[in-house]
Amino acid sequence: MLPELPSLFDTSHTFRMMAIIHEWEGMSASHTDNTGKYVSLLISKAGLETVIFYLWCQKRYTIFMSACSLSIILADWLMTILMAAVWLLGPVHSFTPCLILTNASATYAALPLPMICLSLMDYLLRDKALSNGRAFLKTLGNILLTLLVWLLAFMCSFSHADAKLMDMSCGKRLKKALVCEVQESKLVINFIAGIFTAILLALLPFCSHIPQWVRDADKFCEAVEEQEKVGNNLLLTSTLCPETKGDEKSYLTHTIHHRPPLWISLILGFATFWMPFLAVSLACLVFGLGVPAYISVNLLWLECTNSLLLGVLFWVKSKTLGPHTNLPENLCSWHIYWHISTEMQPELMVPELNPSKEKRNTYNV
């Protein structure tokens, strides 16, 4: 993923990831400065995350995970600006790129665990409703807590990271390079490998039923969208337009055979959205494309983790509250897959697909 890197350097039977800053190759000792490639890589990451944040992420900063998402984007752009300044000014008038890359990788590697733990605590302790005053205090608290997490991660990285340039030589083609050590996030690697494996093992016994369950979920989504177009809270069977009423009623009265257990249904909802991301990330690991922490700790991974947390909490709370919990909205349509696994009368099923605005204002804070 990185330019000519990351490469693995073997020393005393341990592996270290090296960022190649300068390299010389061949008898003519042609020189290549890779700083500009790092700048391009960081611009691509920060730009993609900005688009994802605009299109996908909740902008409710009463949620700790939203504050974390925004902080990741701001940190990425700050790192990009610093690397661009180093590249434009040159090593004579600025500090070495290793100071940025080494400390950034160590800082990002320290972020995932506290962000996951604090986000889980935030969801467990959140109220069903927040007044305007409480919402402001909650937002301020999340911002301060996010800054504290970043500060502690930076202090740990600055005290332990070694940002010095090192010489590395290779006998093939008389190649020489100036490199510095960067870190990968072990937690992100284990998370991706573990979740991908767990999903495969969980869904494998039900693989013959998965296509039908996905089609049922799509039909439920279409029913919800059709009801939202009508714009009121009456039963779907009495409010649909004449040309679509018959088809929707026919589906809602249809009995879903071989209903999955609730936990399998929710895993399917998670996998439908996030399996491509997990598969691509795992492929990079399998083919030895080591990725430093300042790349692997990104907004996609953070949103994937957020979906996992919300899915687990939805599974626990839905046993007593049904599909309408006080959890925030998410990219995965948990309530749709809840209906796929739950035997309900059609007339009771419809209102829950599209709760009243009053309920929405109460639950989604």
Secondary structure, DSSP 8 states (H G I E B T S, - for coil): -BTTB-EEEEETTEEEEEEEEEEEETTTTEEEE-HHHHHHHHHHHHHHHHHHHHHTS---TTSHHHHHHHHHHHHHHHHHHHHHHHHHHHHHHS--HHHHHHHHHHHHHTSHHHHHHHHHHHHHH--S---HHHHHHHHHHHHHHHHHHHHHHHHHHHHH-----EEEEETGGGEEEEEEEE---HHHHHHHHHHHHHHHHHHGGGTTTHHHHHHHHHHHHHHHHHHHHHTS-S-HHHHS-HHHHHHHHHHHTS--SS---HHHHHHHHHHHHHHHHHHHHHHHHHTT----HHHHSSHHHHHHHHHHHHHHHHHHHHHHHTT--S----SS-HHHHHHHHS---HHHHHHHHS--HHHHHHH--
